[in-house]
Amino acid sequence: QVQLVESGGGLVQPGGSLRLSCAASGIIFSWYYMGWYRQAPGKQRELVARISSVGITNYADSVKGRFTISRDNAKNTIYLQMNNLKPEDTAVYYCNGVRNGPPYDEYWGQGTQVTVSS
C-alpha cells in the first residue's frame, strides 16, 4: 500500500518560516519525481515545487527565492523549506509522487494546512 504522509504545517506570522516533510512508503522512492502542490480556498490546486530523483528542481514563480525543495532518498522523504512566508501562501499543501517512467503511476498525500496570518 502506497502512502505519502505530510507533516509540519501550522500557523505562522508573515515573514516566518515552516518546514514541511513528506514520508513515502510502498514505492521505490528513487523511481519517482516528487513534488509539493497547494490549494487555497476557491482556487485550483497548483504546483509549488518538484524534484527529480537526481535532485533537479523547479519552482512556481511565486515561491522562487523563498522556498526550497529537497529529498533524502535514504529516508524516502522530501522536504519543503518555506521562508519569508506571505498571507497568499496560505493553503493546504499536498505531497505528490509520479513515477518517472511507464506506467507513470501517481500518488497524493492527505494534505497539511499552512496558514500565514498575523
C-alpha positions in Angstrom: 0.0 0.0 0.0 1.4 3.4 -1.0 1.4 6.2 1.5 2.6 9.7 1.3 2.3 11.3 4.8 2.9 15.1 5.2 3.8 16.9 8.4 5.0 20.3 9.5 2.1 22.5 8.7 0.7 25.1 11.0 0.1 28.8 11.7 2.9 31.3 11.2 3.2 35.0 11.0 4.1 36.8 7.8 7.8 36.7 7.3 8.1 33.5 9.2 9.3 30.0 8.2 8.0 26.5 8.2 9.4 23.2 7.0 7.1 20.6 5.5 8.1 16.9 5.3 6.6 14.1 3.3 7.5 10.5 4.1 6.8 7.9 1.4 6.2 4.2 1.8 5.2 1.4 -0.5 7.1 2.7 -3.5 10.7 2.6 -4.8 11.3 6.2 -3.9 14.2 6.8 -6.3 11.9 6.0 -9.3 9.6 8.9 -8.5 9.5 12.6 -9.3 8.3 14.1 -6.0 6.6 17.5 -5.5 4.6 19.8 -3.5 1.3 21.3 -4.6 -1.1 23.6 -2.8 -4.7 24.6 -2.9 -6.1 27.7 -1.5 -9.9 28.1 -0.8 -11.8 28.7 -4.0 -8.7 28.1 -6.2 -7.3 25.3 -8.2 -4.5 23.1 -7.0 -1.2 24.4 -8.2 2.4 23.2 -8.4 4.7 24.7 -5.8 7.9 22.8 -6.5 9.1 19.5 -7.6 12.4 17.5 -7.6 13.6 14.7 -9.7 15.3 11.5 -8.4 18.7 13.1 -9.0 17.8 16.4 -7.5 16.8 18.6 -10.4 14.3 21.1 -9.1 11.7 23.5 -10.5 9.6 26.1 -8.7 6.5 28.2 -9.3 7.5 31.8 -9.9 5.6 32.9 -6.8 7.9 31.0 -4.5 11.3 31.2 -6.2 13.9 32.5 -3.8 11.7 31.8 -0.8 11.0 28.0 -0.9 13.5 25.2 -1.2 12.6 21.6 -2.1 14.9 18.8 -1.2 14.8 15.0 -0.9 16.6 12.3 1.1 16.4 9.1 -0.9 17.8 7.1 2.0 14.8 8.2 4.2 12.2 8.2 1.4 11.4 11.7 2.4 11.1 15.1 0.7 11.1 18.5 2.4 9.8 22.0 1.6 11.6 24.7 3.5 9.4 27.8 3.3 10.9 31.2 4.3 9.5 34.7 4.2 6.0 33.4 4.2 3.2 35.6 2.9 -0.5 35.5 3.6 -1.0 34.4 0.0 0.9 31.2 0.8 -2.0 30.1 2.9 -3.3 26.8 1.5 -3.4 23.1 2.0 -0.1 21.7 0.9 -0.1 18.3 -0.8 2.8 15.9 -1.4 2.8 14.2 -4.8 4.8 11.4 -6.4 4.9 10.4 -10.1 6.9 7.5 -11.4 9.4 8.8 -14.0 8.6 6.1 -16.5 5.7 3.9 -17.6 3.0 3.4 -16.2 3.5 6.9 -14.7 1.5 6.0 -11.6 0.8 8.9 -9.4 0.1 9.3 -5.7 -1.0 12.1 -3.3 -0.8 12.7 0.4 -3.7 13.8 2.5 -2.5 17.4 2.8 -1.3 19.7 5.6 -2.7 23.1 6.3 -0.4 26.1 6.2 -1.8 29.4 7.5 0.1 32.7 7.3 -1.6 35.3 9.4 -0.8 37.9 12.0 
